[in-house]
């Protein structure tokens, strides 16, 4: 299932979560690169590439944690053995 930014905003509102610029910026990256596995750092870099948006790495981690709670994203861990 793919989500749009509008659907993510709707989920946030349904869960009484404020719709902030940081959350929208993360949502936009997730929607744009939905076929890719991105790390928090990669999401942060994609946001920084946009000149009109500012979001620090800690905010990205917090947004992703909240999105995971809401079922918007699923955390995956990859280990190099």
C-alpha positions as CSV (number, residue, x, y, z in Angstrom):
1,X,0.0,0.0,0.0
2,X,1.4,3.4,-0.9
3,X,0.5,6.5,0.9
4,X,0.2,10.1,-0.3
5,X,1.2,13.1,1.8
6,X,-2.5,13.9,2.1
7,X,-3.2,10.5,3.5
8,X,-0.4,10.8,6.0
9,X,-1.7,14.3,7.1
10,X,-5.1,12.7,7.5
11,X,-3.7,10.0,9.8
12,X,-1.9,12.6,11.8
13,X,-5.0,14.6,12.3
14,X,-7.1,11.6,13.2
15,X,-4.6,10.8,15.9
16,X,-4.5,14.5,17.1
17,X,-0.9,14.9,16.0
18,X,0.1,18.4,15.0
19,X,0.9,18.8,11.3
20,X,4.4,20.4,11.4
21,X,6.8,21.4,8.7
22,X,9.2,18.6,9.9
23,X,6.5,16.0,9.7
24,X,5.4,17.1,6.3
25,X,9.0,17.2,5.0
26,X,9.6,13.6,6.2
27,X,6.3,12.5,4.7
28,X,7.2,14.0,1.3
29,X,10.5,12.1,1.2
30,X,8.8,8.9,2.2
31,X,6.2,9.3,-0.5
32,X,8.7,10.3,-3.1
33,X,11.0,7.4,-2.4
34,X,8.5,4.8,-1.2
35,X,10.2,2.0,-3.2
36,X,13.5,2.6,-1.5
37,X,14.8,1.6,2.0
38,X,16.1,4.9,3.4
39,X,18.0,5.4,6.6
40,X,17.1,8.3,8.9
41,X,20.3,10.0,7.7
42,X,19.3,9.6,4.0
43,X,15.9,11.1,4.7
44,X,17.6,14.0,6.5
45,X,19.9,14.6,3.5
46,X,16.9,14.5,1.1
47,X,15.2,17.1,3.2
48,X,18.3,19.3,3.3
49,X,18.6,19.1,-0.6
50,X,15.3,21.1,-0.7
51,X,16.3,24.7,-0.1
52,X,12.9,25.7,1.3
53,X,12.7,23.2,4.2
54,X,14.7,23.0,7.4
55,X,14.7,19.9,9.6
56,X,17.4,18.5,11.9
57,X,18.4,14.9,12.2
58,X,16.9,14.5,15.7
59,X,13.5,15.7,14.4
60,X,13.7,13.1,11.6
61,X,14.3,10.3,14.2
62,X,11.3,11.6,16.3
63,X,9.0,11.9,13.3
64,X,9.9,8.4,12.1
65,X,9.3,7.0,15.6
66,X,5.9,8.6,15.7
67,X,5.1,7.5,12.2
68,X,6.0,3.9,13.2
69,X,3.6,4.2,16.2
70,X,0.8,5.2,13.7
71,X,1.6,2.4,11.3
72,X,2.8,4.8,8.5
73,X,6.3,3.2,8.4
74,X,7.8,0.0,9.5
75,X,11.3,-0.1,11.0
76,X,13.7,-2.5,9.4
77,X,17.1,-3.3,10.6
78,X,19.8,-4.7,8.4
79,X,23.0,-6.2,9.8
80,X,26.3,-6.7,8.1
81,X,27.6,-10.0,9.4
